[in-house]
């Protein structure tokens, strides 16, 4: 049997897209971005995991791309897999907590980036409010 024969016999599956999100502690608050792409609004930093990339590496990369910060991950908040969590399609997010260092600067698909006290965070896109709730339940020291 040739590779071509094998390829024709394989099924095609529709799978969720893996993503990462981060709760980043920085200067006494939580880092929030304002998205520059649909869906527009406030969100935690994060994005898609690249092919061949670990979730941890993707989280650190996305943090740098969107916020300008170097991030040291301090723990896993949880996995968020509700098929309705993202209007763009089924995505599964692996959410991390971490500490940011460096200079805060919006980049990538972030229109703005801000540090907001935990109790003053505005409503967020996707299910990021649930990620923050889970973070609060399992408080990670981000000071």
Phi, psi and omega in degrees: 000134180270168177301319180300319178298318180296316181300322181289337182270349180281139176282154173259129182247145171264111183247152174296156179266128180280135180224171174230150173224154184226138166258109185252121173275132182203127177048043175082007179219192179248137181279126179234140175253155167257119185292142179259356181234161178296140354282131181290143178145187180273148182202164168286152174298148178164183180171194185281146174276127179285154178300129180083005183253140175284159178298320180296316179296319178297319180298314180295318179296311181299320178301314180296314182297319187268335186238346185080357185268147166276135183237133171256117180290137180246353178169165177268125177279316180163179178246130184241115192231014178303122181302340181263007186292340184224124181298338184280348181142175184289117177230143175250125182252134172258115186256133181240155168254148179197171177249137179258144173225157179109200183258125179289125180205125179294139178205182178056234181266016178267122176287315176220162174223137184222159171249121186235135175304144187309317183285355184246012183290129180288168175304140185246156176292169176058223176247031185295335174296323178292323177297315178296322178298315178296320177302314181298320179298323184246045189326126173254135180288111181247015181287000000 
